[in-house]
Amino acid sequence: MNQPAICPQCGGSFEAKTITHQQPWGEELYEFENVPALVCVQCGEVWLGAEVAQLIESVIKSHPQPKRYHQVPVFSLAEFSL
């Protein structure tokens, strides 16, 4: 698939950026820094090229030692009143 010319979500234009990307994989969530991506300047939609997406998948499957870990509290909003 080629790089999109316009955002499929809002029709805005994309800008090349380096981002931090979170990738769900099964029951796990992985975070990647310094990811080249296109980001819509209007709505923030992120588009990863095929080569980048394949590299992320390859890294996850190879189980290398991560740079560091994050510990994050998780809440269910359904348990609280709005």
C-alpha positions as CSV (number, residue, x, y, z in Angstrom):
1,M,0.0,0.0,0.0
2,N,1.3,3.4,-0.9
3,Q,1.5,6.4,1.4
4,P,-1.8,8.2,1.5
5,A,-2.0,11.7,0.1
6,I,-4.8,12.8,2.4
7,C,-6.2,11.6,5.7
8,P,-8.9,8.9,5.3
9,Q,-10.5,10.0,8.5
10,C,-10.9,13.8,7.9
11,G,-9.4,14.7,4.6
12,G,-6.6,16.7,6.2
13,S,-2.9,16.6,5.1
14,F,-0.2,14.4,6.6
15,E,3.1,15.6,8.0
16,A,6.2,13.3,8.5
17,K,7.0,13.0,12.2
18,T,8.9,10.8,14.6
19,I,6.5,9.6,17.3
20,T,6.1,7.2,20.2
21,H,3.8,4.4,19.1
22,Q,1.9,2.0,21.3
23,Q,1.2,-1.4,19.7
24,P,-1.3,-3.8,21.3
25,W,-0.4,-7.5,20.7
26,G,-2.5,-10.2,22.3
27,E,-2.8,-9.4,26.0
28,E,0.3,-7.2,25.9
29,L,0.9,-3.5,25.0
30,Y,4.3,-2.5,23.6
31,E,5.7,1.0,23.2
32,F,8.1,2.0,20.5
33,E,10.0,5.3,20.5
34,N,11.5,7.1,17.5
35,V,9.0,5.7,15.0
36,P,8.8,7.4,11.6
37,A,5.1,8.1,10.8
38,L,2.8,10.3,9.0
39,V,0.4,12.3,11.3
40,C,-2.6,14.2,10.1
41,V,-2.2,17.9,11.0
42,Q,-6.0,18.2,11.4
43,C,-7.2,15.2,13.4
44,G,-4.0,13.5,14.5
45,E,-4.6,10.2,12.7
46,V,-1.3,8.2,12.5
47,W,-0.2,6.2,9.5
48,L,2.7,3.8,9.6
49,G,4.4,2.6,6.4
50,A,4.4,-1.1,5.7
51,E,8.1,-1.4,6.3
52,V,7.8,0.3,9.8
53,A,4.8,-1.9,10.7
54,Q,6.7,-5.0,9.6
55,L,9.7,-4.0,11.7
56,I,7.5,-3.5,14.8
57,E,6.0,-6.9,14.3
58,S,9.4,-8.5,13.9
59,V,10.7,-6.8,17.1
60,I,7.7,-8.0,19.1
61,K,8.0,-11.6,17.8
62,S,11.8,-11.7,18.5
63,H,11.3,-10.8,22.2
64,P,14.4,-8.6,22.7
65,Q,15.3,-7.0,26.0
66,P,13.3,-3.7,26.2
67,K,15.0,-0.4,26.8
68,R,12.8,0.1,29.9
69,Y,9.3,-0.7,31.4
70,H,6.3,1.5,32.3
71,Q,4.0,0.7,35.1
72,V,0.5,2.1,34.5
73,P,-2.5,2.1,36.8
74,V,-5.7,0.8,35.0
75,F,-9.3,1.8,36.0
76,S,-12.7,0.8,34.7
77,L,-14.7,4.0,34.2
78,A,-17.9,1.9,34.4
79,E,-17.2,1.5,38.2
80,F,-17.5,5.3,38.7
81,S,-20.4,7.7,38.3
82,L,-20.3,10.4,35.7
